[in-house]
Amino acid sequence: MIYVMEGKRPLLVTACCVGIPSKPTPKGSFQVTRKERNKRSGSYGFAVLRDAIIPVKAGCGKGRYVGYPMPYWVEFAPGYGFHLGWVWPVPKSHGCIRIHANDAGKFYELVKVGTPVKIYETQPEDATLGAKFKRPQDYNDPDAPAPLLISSQYFEQIKKAIFQ
Protein backbone atom coordinates (compact mmCIF):
# COMPACT_ATOMS: atom_id res chain seq x y z
CA MET A 1 0.00 0.00 0.00
CA ILE A 2 1.01 3.59 -0.57
CA TYR A 3 0.22 6.26 1.98
CA VAL A 4 0.85 9.91 1.17
CA MET A 5 0.62 11.60 4.54
CA GLU A 6 0.65 15.17 5.78
CA GLY A 7 1.45 14.64 9.43
CA LYS A 8 -1.14 12.08 10.54
CA ARG A 9 -3.63 13.06 7.83
CA PRO A 10 -3.80 10.81 4.73
CA LEU A 11 -3.78 12.73 1.45
CA LEU A 12 -3.83 9.55 -0.66
CA VAL A 13 -4.20 5.86 0.15
CA THR A 14 -3.81 3.46 -2.75
CA ALA A 15 -2.78 -0.08 -3.59
CA CYS A 16 0.45 -0.75 -5.46
CA CYS A 17 2.35 -3.54 -7.15
CA VAL A 18 6.03 -4.18 -6.40
CA GLY A 19 8.92 -6.14 -7.88
CA ILE A 20 9.08 -9.88 -8.37
CA PRO A 21 11.55 -11.83 -6.17
CA SER A 22 14.23 -11.90 -8.90
CA LYS A 23 13.86 -8.12 -9.46
CA PRO A 24 12.80 -6.79 -6.06
CA THR A 25 11.80 -3.26 -5.20
CA PRO A 26 14.51 -1.69 -3.02
CA LYS A 27 13.55 -1.36 0.63
CA GLY A 28 14.58 1.38 3.02
CA SER A 29 14.41 5.16 3.30
CA PHE A 30 14.75 7.26 0.15
CA GLN A 31 13.55 10.56 -1.22
CA VAL A 32 12.01 11.61 -4.51
CA THR A 33 14.90 12.59 -6.79
CA ARG A 34 13.15 13.22 -10.11
CA LYS A 35 9.73 13.41 -11.74
CA GLU A 36 8.80 12.96 -15.39
CA ARG A 37 5.21 12.92 -16.58
CA ASN A 38 5.81 11.08 -19.88
CA LYS A 39 8.75 8.75 -19.21
CA ARG A 40 9.66 5.70 -21.26
CA SER A 41 11.64 2.74 -19.93
CA GLY A 42 15.29 2.53 -20.82
CA SER A 43 15.25 -1.22 -20.08
CA TYR A 44 12.02 -2.72 -21.44
CA GLY A 45 10.09 -1.81 -24.55
CA PHE A 46 9.72 -2.58 -28.22
CA ALA A 47 11.83 -3.04 -31.32
CA VAL A 48 10.10 -1.30 -34.21
CA LEU A 49 11.10 -2.44 -37.68
CA ARG A 50 8.84 -1.43 -40.56
CA ASP A 51 5.39 -2.78 -39.56
CA ALA A 52 6.68 -5.11 -36.84
CA ILE A 53 6.50 -4.13 -33.16
CA ILE A 54 8.25 -6.72 -30.99
CA PRO A 55 8.60 -6.66 -27.16
CA VAL A 56 12.31 -6.61 -26.24
CA LYS A 57 14.81 -5.63 -23.59
CA ALA A 58 16.76 -2.51 -24.51
CA GLY A 59 19.68 -3.28 -26.81
CA CYS A 60 18.15 -6.54 -28.05
CA GLY A 61 16.52 -6.99 -31.41
CA LYS A 62 16.74 -5.09 -34.65
CA GLY A 63 15.05 -1.83 -35.44
CA ARG A 64 14.33 1.30 -33.46
CA TYR A 65 13.94 0.83 -29.69
CA VAL A 66 10.94 2.51 -28.05
CA GLY A 67 10.72 2.17 -24.27
CA TYR A 68 7.56 0.98 -22.56
CA PRO A 69 5.53 3.97 -21.35
CA MET A 70 5.73 4.71 -17.63
CA PRO A 71 3.43 7.72 -17.11
CA TYR A 72 3.74 9.81 -13.94
CA TRP A 73 7.30 8.65 -13.19
CA VAL A 74 8.47 9.53 -9.66
CA GLU A 75 12.04 8.31 -9.13
CA PHE A 76 13.28 7.42 -5.64
CA ALA A 77 16.49 5.53 -6.54
CA PRO A 78 18.48 5.26 -9.78
CA GLY A 79 16.34 3.22 -12.19
CA TYR A 80 13.50 2.76 -9.67
CA GLY A 81 10.33 4.76 -9.36
CA PHE A 82 6.61 4.90 -8.94
CA HIS A 83 4.57 5.00 -12.16
CA LEU A 84 1.19 4.19 -13.61
CA GLY A 85 0.70 0.49 -14.27
CA TRP A 86 -1.39 -2.58 -13.57
CA VAL A 87 -1.73 -3.19 -9.83
CA TRP A 88 -1.64 -6.95 -9.41
CA PRO A 89 -2.35 -8.48 -5.97
CA VAL A 90 1.09 -10.17 -6.12
CA PRO A 91 4.58 -8.84 -6.99
CA LYS A 92 4.70 -8.44 -10.77
CA SER A 93 6.98 -5.52 -11.70
CA HIS A 94 10.68 -5.34 -12.60
CA GLY A 95 11.32 -3.47 -9.33
CA CYS A 96 9.33 -0.29 -9.81
CA ILE A 97 6.19 0.48 -7.83
CA ARG A 98 3.09 0.53 -9.99
CA ILE A 99 0.14 2.75 -9.13
CA HIS A 100 -3.37 2.35 -10.58
CA ALA A 101 -4.50 4.76 -13.30
CA ASN A 102 -7.11 6.22 -10.93
CA ASP A 103 -4.41 7.44 -8.52
CA ALA A 104 -1.12 7.79 -10.43
CA GLY A 105 -1.79 11.38 -11.54
CA LYS A 106 -2.84 12.46 -8.06
CA PHE A 107 0.24 10.82 -6.53
CA TYR A 108 2.43 12.57 -9.10
CA GLU A 109 0.94 15.96 -8.19
CA LEU A 110 1.13 15.41 -4.41
CA VAL A 111 4.80 14.46 -4.12
CA LYS A 112 7.67 16.83 -4.81
CA VAL A 113 11.38 16.31 -5.42
CA GLY A 114 12.79 15.79 -1.92
CA THR A 115 9.65 14.11 -0.51
CA PRO A 116 10.72 11.30 1.87
CA VAL A 117 9.90 7.76 0.71
CA LYS A 118 9.86 4.78 3.11
CA ILE A 119 9.55 1.34 1.53
CA TYR A 120 9.08 -1.63 3.86
CA GLU A 121 7.16 -4.92 3.92
CA THR A 122 4.61 -3.33 6.25
CA GLN A 123 3.72 0.20 7.31
CA PRO A 124 2.04 1.33 10.56
CA GLU A 125 -0.97 2.53 8.52
CA ASP A 126 -1.63 -0.97 7.15
CA ALA A 127 -3.67 -1.93 10.21
CA THR A 128 -5.92 1.13 10.01
CA LEU A 129 -6.05 2.89 6.63
CA GLY A 130 -4.93 -0.09 4.58
CA ALA A 131 -7.35 -2.54 6.19
CA LYS A 132 -10.34 -0.66 4.74
CA PHE A 133 -8.96 -0.27 1.22
CA LYS A 134 -10.32 -2.35 -1.67
CA ARG A 135 -7.71 -3.31 -4.25
CA PRO A 136 -8.43 -2.70 -7.93
CA GLN A 137 -9.60 -5.77 -9.82
CA ASP A 138 -8.73 -4.76 -13.39
CA TYR A 139 -5.11 -5.96 -13.26
CA ASN A 140 -5.71 -8.75 -15.76
CA ASP A 141 -7.12 -6.45 -18.45
CA PRO A 142 -5.12 -6.49 -21.69
CA ASP A 143 -2.44 -3.90 -22.38
CA ALA A 144 -3.14 -1.22 -24.92
CA PRO A 145 -2.27 -2.25 -28.50
CA ALA A 146 1.46 -2.06 -29.27
CA PRO A 147 1.03 0.67 -31.93
CA LEU A 148 -0.54 2.90 -29.25
CA LEU A 149 2.10 2.01 -26.63
CA ILE A 150 4.91 3.22 -28.90
CA SER A 151 3.15 6.46 -29.85
CA SER A 152 2.97 9.84 -28.12
CA GLN A 153 -0.83 9.46 -28.23
CA TYR A 154 -0.53 6.90 -25.42
CA PHE A 155 0.37 9.63 -22.94
CA GLU A 156 -2.38 11.92 -24.24
CA GLN A 157 -5.11 9.29 -23.89
CA ILE A 158 -3.94 8.51 -20.32
CA LYS A 159 -4.16 12.19 -19.40
CA LYS A 160 -7.64 12.54 -20.91
CA ALA A 161 -8.97 9.38 -19.24
CA ILE A 162 -7.77 10.45 -15.78
CA PHE A 163 -8.64 14.14 -15.82
CA GLN A 164 -12.01 14.13 -17.60
DODO-159198 format. One record per atom (N, C-alpha, C): residue number from 1; z negated, x, y negated; residue in three letters; chain. Coordinates in pm, whole numbers, plus 50000, padded with zeros to 5 digits. Each point is the difference from the previous one (the first is absolute). Example, Ala and Ser with C-alpha at 12.3 -4.5 7.8 and 13.67 -1.06 7.14 Angstrom:
DODO-159198
<1,<49220,51319,50569>,ALA,A>
<1,<50000,49911,49881>,ALA,A>
<1,<50000,50090,49880>,ALA,A>
<2,<50072,49965,49895>,SER,A>
<2,<49994,50082,49881>,SER,A>
<2,<49927,49923,49891>,SER,A>
END
This chain:
DODO-159198
<1,<50000,50084,50119>,MET,A>
<1,<50000,49916,49881>,MET,A>
<1,<50000,50088,49876>,MET,A>
<2,<50056,49946,49895>,ILE,A>
<2,<50001,50067,49870>,ILE,A>
<2,<49916,49916,49905>,ILE,A>
<3,<49912,50068,49929>,TYR,A>
<3,<49917,49937,49899>,TYR,A>
<3,<50019,50074,49869>,TYR,A>
<4,<50055,49932,49900>,VAL,A>
<4,<50007,50057,49866>,VAL,A>
<4,<49883,49939,49925>,VAL,A>
<5,<49905,50085,49964>,MET,A>
<5,<49875,49953,49942>,MET,A>
<5,<49985,50048,49856>,MET,A>
<6,<49937,49916,49920>,GLU,A>
<6,<49954,50039,49867>,GLU,A>
<6,<49850,49980,50003>,GLU,A>
<7,<49928,50111,50024>,GLY,A>
<7,<49857,49989,50026>,GLY,A>
<7,<49982,49930,50133>,GLY,A>
<8,<49927,49889,50000>,LYS,A>
<8,<49980,49922,50123>,LYS,A>
<8,<50095,49881,50008>,LYS,A>
<9,<50086,49984,49900>,ARG,A>
<9,<50090,49886,49994>,ARG,A>
<9,<50135,50034,50063>,ARG,A>
<10,<50044,49922,50101>,PRO,A>
<10,<50131,50027,50061>,PRO,A>
<10,<50114,49950,49910>,PRO,A>
<11,<50094,50089,49972>,LEU,A>
<11,<50120,49963,49926>,LEU,A>
<11,<50113,49963,50095>,LEU,A>
<12,<49997,50060,50120>,LEU,A>
<12,<50101,49972,50103>,LEU,A>
<12,<49940,50033,50136>,LEU,A>
<13,<50016,49908,50093>,VAL,A>
<13,<49963,50022,50140>,VAL,A>
<13,<50124,49967,50081>,VAL,A>
<14,<50045,50096,50081>,THR,A>
<14,<50121,49976,50078>,THR,A>
<14,<49999,50081,50129>,THR,A>
<15,<50070,49950,50098>,ALA,A>
<15,<50015,50072,50127>,ALA,A>
<15,<50099,50114,49981>,ALA,A>
<16,<49995,50095,50091>,CYS,A>
<16,<50093,50114,49995>,CYS,A>
<16,<50033,50043,50142>,CYS,A>
<17,<50096,50088,50010>,CYS,A>
<17,<50040,50059,50127>,CYS,A>
<17,<50001,50150,49982>,CYS,A>
<18,<49939,50072,50093>,VAL,A>
<18,<49985,50146,49989>,VAL,A>
<18,<50082,50073,50107>,VAL,A>
<19,<49987,50132,50001>,GLY,A>
<19,<50079,50084,50088>,GLY,A>
<19,<49964,49991,50147>,GLY,A>
<20,<50102,50020,50082>,ILE,A>
<20,<49983,50005,50145>,ILE,A>
<20,<49920,50125,50037>,ILE,A>
<21,<49942,50006,50121>,PRO,A>
<21,<49918,50116,50037>,PRO,A>
<21,<50072,50135,49987>,PRO,A>
<22,<50129,50005,50029>,SER,A>
<22,<50072,50128,49991>,SER,A>
<22,<50038,50036,49856>,SER,A>
<23,<49990,49904,49908>,LYS,A>
<23,<50028,50023,49858>,LYS,A>
<23,<49895,49925,49919>,LYS,A>
<24,<49874,50045,50009>,PRO,A>
<24,<49891,49924,49939>,PRO,A>
<24,<49999,50005,49848>,PRO,A>
<25,<49942,49897,49943>,THR,A>
<25,<49973,49998,49856>,THR,A>
<25,<49884,50094,49974>,THR,A>
<26,<50011,50087,49899>,PRO,A>
<26,<49887,50090,49970>,PRO,A>
<26,<49876,49920,49961>,PRO,A>
<27,<49886,50048,50042>,LYS,A>
<27,<49873,49936,49964>,LYS,A>
<27,<49924,50090,49905>,LYS,A>
<28,<49918,49938,49915>,GLY,A>
<28,<49919,50075,49906>,GLY,A>
<28,<50011,49943,49860>,GLY,A>
<29,<49958,50080,49903>,SER,A>
<29,<50003,49960,49859>,SER,A>
<29,<50118,50067,49930>,SER,A>
<30,<50077,49921,49929>,PHE,A>
<30,<50120,50046,49931>,PHE,A>
<30,<50003,49935,49862>,PHE,A>
<31,<50107,50021,49930>,GLN,A>
<31,<50027,49924,49878>,GLN,A>
<31,<50150,49978,49989>,GLN,A>
<32,<50038,49896,49927>,VAL,A>
<32,<50141,49972,49979>,VAL,A>
<32,<50059,50115,49918>,VAL,A>
<33,<50107,50061,50053>,THR,A>
<33,<50062,50113,49931>,THR,A>
<33,<50135,49966,49939>,THR,A>
<34,<50063,49892,50048>,ARG,A>
<34,<50134,49967,49950>,ARG,A>
<34,<50034,49857,50037>,ARG,A>
<35,<50079,49936,49917>,LYS,A>
<35,<50050,49865,50027>,LYS,A>
<35,<50151,49996,49975>,LYS,A>
<36,<50069,49926,50086>,GLU,A>
<36,<50145,49985,49984>,GLU,A>
<36,<50040,49863,50053>,GLU,A>
<37,<50049,49916,49913>,ARG,A>
<37,<50030,49862,50038>,ARG,A>
<37,<50110,49990,50106>,ARG,A>
<38,<50104,50081,49989>,ASN,A>
<38,<50116,49989,50089>,ASN,A>
<38,<50021,50129,50079>,ASN,A>
<39,<49904,50039,50078>,LYS,A>
<39,<50008,50126,50076>,LYS,A>
<39,<50075,49980,50132>,LYS,A>
<40,<50067,50107,50041>,ARG,A>
<40,<50063,50004,50132>,ARG,A>
<40,<49938,50115,50079>,ARG,A>
<41,<49988,49982,50129>,SER,A>
<41,<49941,50101,50088>,SER,A>
<41,<50086,50126,50004>,SER,A>
<42,<49934,50112,49999>,GLY,A>
<42,<50069,50127,50018>,GLY,A>
<42,<49999,50043,50146>,GLY,A>
<43,<49939,49918,50087>,SER,A>
<43,<49988,50035,50142>,SER,A>
<43,<50074,49906,50094>,SER,A>
<44,<50002,49872,49967>,TYR,A>
<44,<50060,49899,50089>,TYR,A>
<44,<50097,49916,49920>,TYR,A>
<45,<50115,49971,50059>,GLY,A>
<45,<50099,49920,49930>,GLY,A>
<45,<50124,49978,50082>,GLY,A>
<46,<50115,50018,49934>,PHE,A>
<46,<50128,49967,50061>,PHE,A>
<46,<50103,50107,49970>,PHE,A>
<47,<50087,50025,50098>,ALA,A>
<47,<50120,50079,49978>,ALA,A>
<47,<50112,49901,49975>,ALA,A>
<48,<50068,50017,49889>,VAL,A>
<48,<50109,49909,49962>,VAL,A>
<48,<50130,50078,50007>,VAL,A>
<49,<50088,49956,50088>,LEU,A>
<49,<50129,50066,50019>,LEU,A>
<49,<50106,49892,50012>,LEU,A>
<50,<50082,49988,49897>,ARG,A>
<50,<50100,49894,49990>,ARG,A>
<50,<49931,49864,50013>,ARG,A>
<51,<50030,49923,50105>,ASP,A>
<51,<49939,49868,50017>,ASP,A>
<51,<49878,50003,50091>,ASP,A>
<52,<49964,50115,50051>,ALA,A>
<52,<49886,50011,50091>,ALA,A>
<52,<49871,50030,49923>,ALA,A>
<53,<49894,49930,50036>,ILE,A>
<53,<49867,50022,49943>,ILE,A>
<53,<49906,50018,50119>,ILE,A>
<54,<49952,50123,50020>,ILE,A>
<54,<49925,50034,50120>,ILE,A>
<54,<49860,50047,49963>,ILE,A>
<55,<49893,49939,50058>,PRO,A>
<55,<49864,50049,49973>,PRO,A>
<55,<49984,50144,50047>,PRO,A>
<56,<49944,50086,49915>,VAL,A>
<56,<49980,50141,50033>,VAL,A>
<56,<49877,50055,49929>,VAL,A>
<57,<49953,50115,50049>,LYS,A>
<57,<49905,50080,49924>,LYS,A>
<57,<50081,50082,49901>,LYS,A>
<58,<49941,50034,49888>,ALA,A>
<58,<50070,50079,49899>,ALA,A>
<58,<50050,50130,50062>,ALA,A>
<59,<50122,50038,49965>,GLY,A>
<59,<50058,50124,50050>,GLY,A>
<59,<50068,49987,50135>,GLY,A>
<60,<49991,49883,50061>,CYS,A>
<60,<50065,49977,50130>,CYS,A>
<60,<50118,49906,49979>,CYS,A>
<61,<50102,50019,50075>,GLY,A>
<61,<50116,49912,49991>,GLY,A>
<61,<50098,50044,49894>,GLY,A>
<62,<50120,49948,50012>,LYS,A>
<62,<50106,50030,49904>,LYS,A>
<62,<50000,49894,49891>,LYS,A>
<63,<50065,50032,49891>,GLY,A>
<63,<50014,49905,49892>,GLY,A>
<63,<49894,50018,49893>,GLY,A>
<64,<50000,49908,49908>,ARG,A>
<64,<49908,50002,49886>,ARG,A>
<64,<49866,49941,50044>,ARG,A>
<65,<49890,50070,49970>,TYR,A>
<65,<49867,49950,50033>,TYR,A>
<65,<49951,49909,49887>,TYR,A>
<66,<49948,49882,50039>,VAL,A>
<66,<49937,49909,49906>,VAL,A>
<66,<49863,49967,50057>,VAL,A>
<67,<49895,50034,49928>,GLY,A>
<67,<49864,49977,50049>,GLY,A>
<67,<49966,49852,50009>,GLY,A>
<68,<49911,49969,50093>,TYR,A>
<68,<49952,49863,50017>,TYR,A>
<68,<49926,49959,49873>,TYR,A>
<69,<50021,49878,49951>,PRO,A>
<69,<49932,49960,49877>,PRO,A>
<69,<49850,49982,50021>,PRO,A>
<70,<49924,50050,49904>,MET,A>
<70,<49854,49988,50001>,MET,A>
<70,<49954,49951,49862>,MET,A>
<71,<50027,49871,49970>,PRO,A>
<71,<49967,49948,49867>,PRO,A>
<71,<49851,50011,49969>,PRO,A>
<72,<49970,50014,49874>,TYR,A>
<72,<49862,50006,49948>,TYR,A>
<72,<49922,50117,50060>,TYR,A>
<73,<50063,50116,50003>,TRP,A>
<73,<49940,50123,50053>,TRP,A>
<73,<49883,50043,49913>,TRP,A>
<74,<49885,50021,50064>,VAL,A>
<74,<49879,50053,49935>,VAL,A>
<74,<49952,50115,50087>,VAL,A>
<75,<50026,50122,49955>,GLU,A>
<75,<49969,50120,50080>,GLU,A>
<75,<49855,50042,49981>,GLU,A>
<76,<49934,50033,50114>,PHE,A>
<76,<49862,50049,49994>,PHE,A>
<76,<49985,50139,50062>,PHE,A>
<77,<50101,50047,50069>,ALA,A>
<77,<50004,50135,50058>,ALA,A>
<77,<50148,50036,50014>,ALA,A>
<78,<50034,50128,50003>,PRO,A>
<78,<50142,50035,50010>,PRO,A>
<78,<50067,49935,50122>,PRO,A>
<79,<50101,49917,49975>,GLY,A>
<79,<50073,49934,50107>,GLY,A>
<79,<49934,49874,50054>,GLY,A>
<80,<49885,49961,49945>,TYR,A>
<80,<49929,49881,50047>,TYR,A>
<80,<49973,49907,49882>,TYR,A>
<81,<50021,49872,50025>,GLY,A>
<81,<49975,49904,49893>,GLY,A>
<81,<49990,49859,50052>,GLY,A>
<82,<49966,49912,49910>,PHE,A>
<82,<50002,49857,50024>,PHE,A>
<82,<50139,49952,49960>,PHE,A>
<83,<50056,49905,50072>,HIS,A>
<83,<50127,49939,49958>,HIS,A>
<83,<50021,49868,50072>,HIS,A>
<84,<50091,49922,49949>,LEU,A>
<84,<50033,49872,50060>,LEU,A>
<84,<50057,50023,50140>,LEU,A>
<85,<49957,49919,50094>,GLY,A>
<85,<50052,50009,50136>,GLY,A>
<85,<49936,49895,50089>,GLY,A>
<86,<50050,49991,50121>,TRP,A>
<86,<49944,49905,50097>,TRP,A>
<86,<49857,50040,50033>,TRP,A>
<87,<49911,49902,50001>,VAL,A>
<87,<49858,50024,50027>,VAL,A>
<87,<49969,49951,50141>,VAL,A>
<88,<50018,50089,50095>,TRP,A>
<88,<49971,49969,50140>,TRP,A>
<88,<49848,49999,50022>,TRP,A>
<89,<49952,49931,50103>,PRO,A>
<89,<49856,49999,50028>,PRO,A>
<89,<49953,50126,50073>,PRO,A>
<90,<50093,50090,50029>,VAL,A>
<90,<49969,50128,50067>,VAL,A>
<90,<50067,50113,49920>,VAL,A>
<91,<49953,50124,50015>,PRO,A>
<91,<50067,50112,49932>,PRO,A>
<91,<50149,50004,50036>,PRO,A>
<92,<50085,50014,49899>,LYS,A>
<92,<50144,49994,50025>,LYS,A>
<92,<50081,50088,49905>,LYS,A>
<93,<49936,50062,49901>,SER,A>
<93,<50076,50078,49902>,SER,A>
<93,<50008,50147,50042>,SER,A>
<94,<50072,50078,49919>,HIS,A>
<94,<50010,50145,50021>,HIS,A>
<94,<49891,50074,49923>,HIS,A>
<95,<49894,49930,49961>,GLY,A>
<95,<49888,50060,49929>,GLY,A>
<95,<49972,49938,49866>,GLY,A>
<96,<50098,49932,49943>,CYS,A>
<96,<49978,49931,49873>,CYS,A>
<96,<49919,49872,50025>,CYS,A>
<97,<49957,49940,49891>,ILE,A>
<97,<49926,49874,50007>,ILE,A>
<97,<50090,49890,49946>,ILE,A>
<98,<50037,49909,50087>,ARG,A>
<98,<50089,49891,49962>,ARG,A>
<98,<49920,49882,49946>,ARG,A>
<99,<50054,49940,49895>,ILE,A>
<99,<49940,49883,49937>,ILE,A>
<99,<50103,49887,50004>,ILE,A>
<100,<49954,49879,50026>,HIS,A>
<100,<50088,49883,50010>,HIS,A>
<100,<50072,49975,49867>,HIS,A>
<101,<50119,49943,50011>,ALA,A>
<101,<50081,49969,49881>,ALA,A>
<101,<49926,49913,49899>,ALA,A>
<102,<49911,49912,50047>,ASN,A>
<102,<49926,49914,49908>,ASN,A>
<102,<49904,50077,49911>,ASN,A>
<103,<49958,50119,50041>,ASP,A>
<103,<49897,50074,49926>,ASP,A>
<103,<50041,50138,49953>,ASP,A>
<104,<50112,50053,50047>,ALA,A>
<104,<50038,50138,49965>,ALA,A>
<104,<50021,50018,49850>,ALA,A>
<105,<50067,49905,49935>,GLY,A>
<105,<50023,50010,49856>,GLY,A>
<105,<49871,49994,49921>,GLY,A>
<106,<49910,49912,50041>,LYS,A>
<106,<49871,49989,49930>,LYS,A>
<106,<49919,50129,50018>,LYS,A>
<107,<49998,50053,50121>,PHE,A>
<107,<49930,50126,50025>,PHE,A>
<107,<50057,50110,49910>,PHE,A>
<108,<50131,50008,49995>,TYR,A>
<108,<50069,50101,49920>,TYR,A>
<108,<49957,49991,49853>,TYR,A>
<109,<49990,49879,49949>,GLU,A>
<109,<49962,49981,49859>,GLU,A>
<109,<49852,50029,49976>,GLU,A>
<110,<49915,49972,50097>,LEU,A>
<110,<49855,50018,49982>,LEU,A>
<110,<49958,50147,50000>,LEU,A>
<111,<50059,50081,50085>,VAL,A>
<111,<49954,50139,50010>,VAL,A>
<111,<50077,50089,49903>,VAL,A>
<112,<49934,50101,49954>,LYS,A>
<112,<50058,50097,49906>,LYS,A>
<112,<49994,50138,50061>,LYS,A>
<113,<50079,50094,49949>,VAL,A>
<113,<49988,50139,50042>,VAL,A>
<113,<49857,50043,49968>,VAL,A>
<114,<49933,50058,50098>,GLY,A>
<114,<49860,50040,49986>,GLY,A>
<114,<49902,49903,50064>,GLY,A>
<115,<50045,49879,50038>,THR,A>
<115,<49912,49904,50066>,THR,A>
<115,<49948,50060,50130>,THR,A>
<116,<49868,49995,50024>,PRO,A>
<116,<49946,50052,50127>,PRO,A>
<116,<50048,49916,50119>,PRO,A>
<117,<50024,50067,50111>,VAL,A>
<117,<50044,49935,50124>,VAL,A>
<117,<49909,50051,50111>,VAL,A>
<118,<49936,49907,50074>,LYS,A>
<118,<49915,50038,50113>,LYS,A>
<118,<50058,49935,50125>,LYS,A>
<119,<50038,50083,50096>,ILE,A>
<119,<50062,49951,50123>,ILE,A>
<119,<49910,50038,50118>,ILE,A>
<120,<49945,49897,50064>,TYR,A>
<120,<49912,50018,50115>,TYR,A>
<120,<50029,49892,50103>,TYR,A>
<121,<49947,50017,50120>,GLU,A>
<121,<50018,49899,50106>,GLU,A>
<121,<49944,49866,49957>,GLU,A>
<122,<49886,50002,49933>,THR,A>
<122,<49937,49877,49951>,THR,A>
<122,<49957,50021,49855>,THR,A>
<123,<49985,49889,49930>,GLN,A>
<123,<49952,50001,49862>,GLN,A>
<123,<49882,49903,49992>,GLN,A>
<124,<49907,50021,49907>,PRO,A>
<124,<49886,49908,49988>,PRO,A>
<124,<50044,49855,49978>,PRO,A>
<125,<50112,49980,49932>,GLU,A>
<125,<50048,49864,49970>,GLU,A>
<125,<50057,49927,50121>,GLU,A>
<126,<50023,50071,50110>,ASP,A>
<126,<50057,49936,50119>,ASP,A>
<126,<49915,49883,50049>,ASP,A>
<127,<49869,50015,49994>,ALA,A>
<127,<49910,49898,50053>,ALA,A>
<127,<49994,49876,49911>,ALA,A>
<128,<50035,50013,49874>,THR,A>
<128,<49991,49886,49909>,THR,A>
<128,<50140,49952,49959>,THR,A>
<129,<50066,50075,49914>,LEU,A>
<129,<50132,49960,49951>,LEU,A>
<129,<50105,49999,50110>,LEU,A>
<130,<50000,50101,50083>,GLY,A>
<130,<50100,50012,50105>,GLY,A>
<130,<49986,49897,50110>,GLY,A>
<131,<49877,49957,50027>,ALA,A>
<131,<49976,49904,50108>,ALA,A>
<131,<50067,49866,49974>,ALA,A>
<132,<50021,49965,49874>,LYS,A>
<132,<50057,49870,49964>,LYS,A>
<132,<50152,50004,49986>,LYS,A>
<133,<50058,50118,50006>,PHE,A>
<133,<50142,50016,49969>,PHE,A>
<133,<50087,49970,50122>,PHE,A>
<134,<50106,49922,49979>,LYS,A>
<134,<50096,49972,50107>,LYS,A>
<134,<50117,50096,49987>,LYS,A>
<135,<50030,50068,50109>,ARG,A>
<135,<50111,50097,50000>,ARG,A>
<135,<50134,49928,49999>,ARG,A>
<136,<50100,50059,49936>,PRO,A>
<136,<50134,49941,50004>,PRO,A>
<136,<50054,49998,50142>,PRO,A>
<137,<50081,49901,50030>,GLN,A>
<137,<50054,49984,50135>,GLN,A>
<137,<50151,50024,50008>,GLN,A>
<138,<50061,50046,49893>,ASP,A>
<138,<50145,50017,49998>,ASP,A>
<138,<50046,50141,50035>,ASP,A>
<139,<49911,50081,50058>,TYR,A>
<139,<50030,50140,50027>,TYR,A>
<139,<50115,50022,50098>,TYR,A>
<140,<50030,49903,50081>,ASN,A>
<140,<50105,50015,50100>,ASN,A>
<140,<50135,49946,49952>,ASN,A>
<141,<50006,49959,49873>,ASP,A>
<141,<50128,49954,49945>,ASP,A>
<141,<50098,50117,49999>,ASP,A>
<142,<50128,49972,50006>,PRO,A>
<142,<50098,50111,49999>,PRO,A>
<142,<50007,50068,49863>,PRO,A>
<143,<50036,50128,50002>,ASP,A>
<143,<50026,50072,49876>,ASP,A>
<143,<50122,49939,49931>,ASP,A>
<144,<50011,50030,49873>,ALA,A>
<144,<50121,49961,49928>,ALA,A>
<144,<50120,50071,50063>,ALA,A>
<145,<50120,49948,49984>,PRO,A>
<145,<50118,50068,50056>,PRO,A>
<145,<50015,50141,49941>,PRO,A>
<146,<50047,50092,50082>,ALA,A>
<146,<50015,50140,49958>,ALA,A>
<146,<50082,50016,49872>,ALA,A>
<147,<50111,49925,49981>,PRO,A>
<147,<50073,50016,49874>,PRO,A>
<147,<49915,49968,49877>,PRO,A>
<148,<49907,49905,50012>,LEU,A>
<148,<49910,49970,49888>,LEU,A>
<148,<49896,50110,49985>,LEU,A>
<149,<49946,50050,50110>,LEU,A>
<149,<49896,50104,49994>,LEU,A>
<149,<50049,50128,49932>,LEU,A>
<150,<50128,50030,50009>,ILE,A>
<150,<50050,50123,49938>,ILE,A>
<150,<50048,49978,49857>,ILE,A>
<151,<49995,49877,49952>,SER,A>
<151,<50052,49969,49867>,SER,A>
<151,<49888,49990,49896>,SER,A>
<152,<50037,50011,49874>,SER,A>
<152,<49902,49981,49892>,SER,A>
<152,<49960,49853,49989>,SER,A>
<153,<50083,49910,50051>,GLN,A>
<153,<49968,49857,49998>,GLN,A>
<153,<49874,49969,50080>,GLN,A>
<154,<49967,50085,50097>,TYR,A>
<154,<49878,49976,50079>,TYR,A>
<154,<49879,49992,49908>,TYR,A>
<155,<49988,50096,49909>,PHE,A>
<155,<49885,50002,49910>,PHE,A>
<155,<50002,49881,49904>,PHE,A>
<156,<50118,49959,49957>,GLU,A>
<156,<50010,49885,49910>,GLU,A>
<156,<49958,49871,50070>,GLU,A>
<157,<50043,49980,50124>,GLN,A>
<157,<49964,49876,50069>,GLN,A>
<157,<49851,49997,50032>,GLN,A>
<158,<49938,50115,50024>,ILE,A>
<158,<49854,50005,50022>,ILE,A>
<158,<49930,49955,49873>,ILE,A>
<159,<50040,50055,49887>,LYS,A>
<159,<49938,49968,49872>,LYS,A>
<159,<50012,49851,49970>,LYS,A>
<160,<50118,49942,50022>,LYS,A>
<160,<50021,49859,49973>,LYS,A>
<160,<49916,49913,50092>,LYS,A>
<161,<49992,50035,50127>,ALA,A>
<161,<49925,49919,50097>,ALA,A>
<161,<49851,49998,49966>,ALA,A>
<162,<49947,50112,49953>,ILE,A>
<162,<49856,50010,49974>,ILE,A>
<162,<49963,49937,49866>,ILE,A>
<163,<50081,50017,49899>,PHE,A>
<163,<49960,49959,49866>,PHE,A>
<163,<50060,49867,49953>,PHE,A>
<164,<50066,49927,50088>,GLN,A>
<164,<50052,49869,49960>,GLN,A>
<164,<49895,49894,50017>,GLN,A>
END
